Amino acid sequence: MNINYSDKIPNNVNLANDRKLQRALEHWQPHFLKWWDEQGPKDFQSNDVYLRTAVGVDAKGWASYGHVKMPDYRWGIFLADQMQDRTIGFGDHFGEPVWQQVPGELRSQFRRIIVTQGDTEPASVEQQRLLGLTCPSLYDLRNLFQVNVEEGRHLWAMVYLLHCYFGRDGREEAEELLSRHSGDTDNPRILGTFNEPISDWLSFFMFTYFTDRDGKFQLKSLSESAFDPLARTCRFMLTEEAHHMFVGETGVGRVIKRCLEVMNELGSDDPTGVRENGAVDLVTIQKYLNFWFSSSLDLFGSEISSNAASSFASGIKGRPDEGRYEDHVCNDATYDIDTPEGTEQVNLRNAMNEVTREAYVKDCEIGIKRWNMMIKRAGFDVSLTLPSTRFHRTIGSWANVPTDPTGQAVSRSEFDTGIPSWLPTEEDRAFIRSLMQRVVEPGKMAGWIAPPDRGINNNPVDYEYVRLK
């Protein structure tokens, strides 16, 4: 279905045919724009930015590119095309027709999961609000803003579901999505990772690699949902999410590439020498990696979870790529869970969070291998590694259990002593912040990051992606 851009709110859900819903969303729209003005990218609202905008939901030709001021970006409501005769792919309702309305007995569970997903979208915009002031290039500045406007659109995606299918409760929840703020002492965002400050671009690249990848797996799980509008919404969100992870993987890769250039110039991998020459050393990169990976692991929830079992059984949330499994009901299957007390065998339904987390870890390893290949090709015998899923956890079986990054149990005092060498210290963060000098001449890059291999949408790297004059 084509997107109707003549409407005040672009959509492909025939919004004009539901005047009550349309009025409710048009009432919410100025509140969203006020939030964007107050909490969105600081000091760039009047600049023309080279952005992609969705013009369809098919795999090819779904987006157009052009310069636009961010407050004028056409945020809208887009669902992937409906799959003919789709049936529920998992749980107690396996094989039944999917639902076009939320079953009454599942309203609160569906609402909670949609609100939680929706809360992450504006949170990341708020976390990244000040990054434009220290951008390493116009190319990176544009990529930041592309991520931001698409997170804003993903908020619209969840707000549409709340307004359309959850009545007054949904409308109130939609308002609350704009009243919570990342890091706010009194009214923070729901999930801990989305209250972490992102005050530098290395954190941004790690966030888009690790935390947006968590988003990918959450969306893949929800795209299996028996509630078809939610599934269709998330399928299209995945199309946009891919770029966010690209920004993360290539961003970290370019930081590593510049580090390797300096190491080759020095003929040494000494971190002090790398830092003195204005690049980020591999030791610090590993620390940032440890922090954002372990924080993102917590987003999947506890390893053993009755809520996960209930969501699977009820048809709310499946496993990513559910179709590749043989057993879609999982009544009798078991799963081995690693706990501090040893291996615990649990019903597979209760282990669904861990199943998804393990798939996420494997996906994260792909980028690690690519970065290590870069290091190896540069002639250095050093490797970056994912820390153990036991390390630095605050949720689940391993919450607050002291281990080193390999997962080896250590005493509390050993853990406290080791933390400065495992996670970024304030000194590390201050050094990274000292590198964050704004570069806005087309084609120029800050000294701590290498140029990208290519520009955006067949444009050169030195294209004027953001017009600052």
Secondary structure, DSSP 8 states (H G I E B T S, - for coil): ---B-SSSS-BSS-GGG-HHHHHHHHHHHHHHHHHHHHHSSTT-TTSEEEEEEE---SSSS-EEEEEEEGGG----B------TT-B--SGGGTTSB-BSS--GGGHHHHHHHHHHHHHHHHHHHHHTTTGGGG-S-HHHHHHHHHHHHHHHHHHHHHHHHHHHHSHHHHHHHHHHHHH--TT-SSS--SSGGGGS---SHHHHHHIIIIIHHHHHHHHHHHTT-SBHHHHHHHHHHHHHHHHHHHHHHHHHHHHHHHHHHHHHHHTS--HHHHHHTTS--HHHHHHHHHHHHHHHHGGG--SS-HHHHHHHHHTS---TTGGG-S-SS-SS-EEEEEETTEEEEEEGGGGHHHHHHHHHHHHHHHHHHHHHHHHHHTT---------TTTTBSSSTTBT--B-TTS-B--HHHHHHHHHHHS--HHHHHHHHHH-----STT---TTS---SS-STT--TTS-SEE--
